[in-house]
Structure formats: C-alpha cells, structure tokens
Amino acid sequence: MRLAVHSSRLSRREFALGAGAGIAVLGLPFAVVGQDPSQGWEQAVKKVLGDAKPIEGKVLIDMPEIAENGNTVPFTISVDSPMSETDRVKVIHIIATANPQPGVAVFRFSPLSGKATVAGRMRLARTQDVIGIAELSDGRFLTSKRNVKVTIGGCGG
C-alpha cells in the first residue's frame, strides 16, 4: 500500500494571514495573564468592598504559618455571628494576594446555616497573604489577613 504525499506551497497571502494569526494568539496570554498580580488582588478587594471601610480582625483565619506544599493548603475561616434573620454573615470572600486569580472562593450563608464557618484546601502560588472578608446582613464588612509562607519541599522560599 502506497500513501500519496502531496506537497503544496503557501502563497504569500496565506503565509501572511497564518503568521498574523499566530502572532495574535501568542500575544494574547501576555495581554491577559501579564497583569501585575498585586493590582489583581486590590481590584478583587475593591469589587467586594466598594467604598465601604471594613472592620479589621473580626474574621478568624486558621491556616498553617508555613505550607510545605502550596498545592493543598488547608484553611478554616470563621466569624462569630448569631446567624439570625437580622444579624448574620451573608457572604465570606477569600482572596489570595499573589495568585494569578486572586479570588479563591465565595461562600454564601443563610440563617439556617447555623454557623459562619468554612473549611477546605486552596492552592497558593507562593508566599503571600490570604484575606478573608465577611459581608454582614446590615451591610458592614469584617476582614482579617493571614500570611502563609509557601516552601518548596520544606526548604524555604
């Protein structure tokens, strides 16, 4: 069985269109991902808070001070609240300041939730601050920050 091999030549127009499309596709990730991560998290916080001034220190963030593996960093975030219809935590936002996508998670609560506590694991790109923001039913915001040092194989970093 013989396979027929056909050789075709590109015209200048086809080459120019293909090269232009390739350059456009290669440039796209740099335009989207190449943003400064420090501005990304600030924009995420601004999107949550708007012009509101949060009350510091009322959100308890329980995370290891040193994470040997940034791929699975355990966390527990809680806010002391009666969780009644008129006085409760509506939403908890988690923001990681050095991740390419700073918005880690958003958790919504109702009075039936009982407690404003969440737990899980997150991925951290490198050593950074993790910010917890709780939105209350009366429109106020509570916040807290925790620095987590991410090491590579336990060797610092």
C-alpha positions as CSV (number, residue, x, y, z in Angstrom):
1,M,0.0,0.0,0.0
2,R,1.4,3.3,-1.0
3,L,0.5,6.7,0.5
4,A,0.3,9.6,-1.8
5,V,2.3,12.6,-0.5
6,H,1.2,15.9,-1.8
7,S,3.4,18.9,-1.5
8,S,1.7,22.3,-1.5
9,R,3.2,25.7,-1.4
10,L,1.8,28.6,0.5
11,S,1.1,31.8,-1.2
12,R,2.4,35.0,0.3
13,R,-1.2,35.9,1.3
14,E,-1.7,32.6,3.1
15,F,1.6,32.8,4.8
16,A,0.9,36.4,6.0
17,L,-2.5,35.5,7.3
18,G,-1.2,32.5,9.1
19,A,1.8,34.4,10.6
20,G,-0.5,37.2,11.7
21,A,-2.9,34.8,13.4
22,G,0.0,33.0,15.2
23,I,1.4,36.3,16.5
24,A,-2.1,37.3,17.7
25,V,-2.6,34.0,19.5
26,L,0.9,34.1,21.1
27,G,0.4,37.7,22.3
28,L,-3.0,37.0,23.9
29,P,-1.8,35.3,27.1
30,F,0.7,38.1,27.8
31,A,-2.0,40.7,27.5
32,V,-4.4,38.8,29.8
33,V,-2.0,37.0,32.2
34,G,0.8,39.5,32.1
35,Q,-1.1,41.9,34.5
36,D,0.6,42.7,37.8
37,P,-0.8,40.3,40.4
38,S,-0.5,42.9,43.1
39,Q,-3.1,45.0,41.3
40,G,-5.3,42.0,40.7
41,W,-6.0,41.3,44.3
42,E,-6.5,45.0,45.1
43,Q,-9.2,45.1,42.3
44,A,-10.8,42.0,43.8
45,V,-11.0,43.6,47.2
46,K,-12.4,46.8,45.7
47,K,-15.0,44.8,43.8
48,V,-16.2,43.2,47.1
49,L,-16.0,46.3,49.4
50,G,-16.8,49.1,47.0
51,D,-16.3,52.3,49.1
52,A,-17.0,50.6,52.4
53,K,-14.4,50.6,55.2
54,P,-14.1,47.1,56.7
55,I,-13.6,46.4,60.4
56,E,-10.2,44.7,61.0
57,G,-9.6,41.5,62.9
58,K,-13.1,40.0,63.4
59,V,-12.6,37.2,60.9
60,L,-10.6,34.2,62.2
61,I,-8.4,32.6,59.6
62,D,-6.9,29.3,60.7
63,M,-4.1,28.3,58.3
64,P,-0.6,27.0,58.7
65,E,2.1,29.6,59.0
66,I,4.4,27.5,56.8
67,A,2.9,25.4,54.0
68,E,5.3,22.8,52.6
69,N,3.1,22.2,49.6
70,G,1.4,25.2,48.0
71,N,-0.9,22.9,46.0
72,T,-3.1,21.9,49.0
73,V,-3.0,24.4,51.9
74,P,-5.8,23.7,54.5
75,F,-7.9,26.6,55.8
76,T,-10.7,27.3,58.2
77,I,-12.4,30.7,58.2
78,S,-15.0,31.6,60.8
79,V,-16.9,34.6,62.0
80,D,-18.6,34.8,65.4
81,S,-22.2,35.6,64.5
82,P,-25.7,34.8,65.9
83,M,-26.8,33.9,62.4
84,S,-30.3,35.2,62.9
85,E,-32.5,36.7,60.2
86,T,-31.5,40.2,61.1
87,D,-27.9,39.7,62.3
88,R,-25.8,37.3,60.3
89,V,-22.9,36.7,57.9
90,K,-24.2,36.7,54.4
91,V,-21.0,36.0,52.4
92,I,-17.4,35.1,53.1
93,H,-14.9,36.0,50.4
94,I,-11.3,34.5,50.3
95,I,-8.6,36.4,48.4
96,A,-5.0,35.3,47.8
97,T,-2.8,38.3,47.1
98,A,-0.1,36.6,44.9
99,N,-2.2,34.1,43.0
100,P,-2.8,34.7,39.3
101,Q,-6.5,34.6,40.0
102,P,-6.8,36.2,43.4
103,G,-10.4,35.3,44.1
104,V,-10.1,31.9,45.8
105,A,-13.7,31.2,46.9
106,V,-17.0,32.8,47.8
107,F,-19.3,31.2,50.4
108,R,-22.9,32.3,51.0
109,F,-24.9,31.7,54.2
110,S,-28.4,31.9,55.4
111,P,-29.9,31.9,58.9
112,L,-30.3,28.1,58.5
113,S,-26.5,27.7,58.1
114,G,-26.2,27.8,61.9
115,K,-22.5,28.9,61.9
116,A,-20.5,31.2,59.6
117,T,-17.6,28.7,59.2
118,V,-16.0,27.3,56.1
119,A,-13.1,24.8,55.7
120,G,-11.2,23.4,52.8
121,R,-8.0,23.5,50.9
122,M,-6.6,26.1,48.5
123,R,-3.7,26.4,46.1
124,L,-1.2,29.2,46.8
125,A,1.3,30.1,44.1
126,R,3.9,31.3,46.5
127,T,4.4,33.0,49.9
128,Q,1.6,35.6,50.3
129,D,-1.3,37.0,52.3
130,V,-4.7,35.4,52.4
131,I,-7.5,37.8,53.1
132,G,-10.9,36.9,54.5
133,I,-13.8,39.3,54.0
134,A,-17.2,38.7,55.6
135,E,-20.2,40.7,54.5
136,L,-22.8,41.1,57.2
137,S,-26.6,41.4,56.7
138,D,-26.5,45.1,57.9
139,G,-24.1,46.0,55.0
140,R,-20.9,46.2,57.2
141,F,-17.8,44.3,56.3
142,L,-15.3,42.4,58.6
143,T,-11.8,41.4,57.4
144,S,-8.7,39.7,58.5
145,K,-5.4,38.8,56.9
146,R,-3.0,35.9,57.3
147,N,0.5,35.5,55.9
148,V,1.4,32.0,54.7
149,K,4.9,31.1,53.7
150,V,4.9,28.5,50.9
151,T,8.1,26.4,50.8
152,I,9.3,24.1,48.1
153,G,9.9,20.7,49.6
154,G,10.3,22.2,53.0
155,C,13.5,24.1,52.0
156,G,12.2,27.7,52.4
157,G,11.1,30.0,49.7
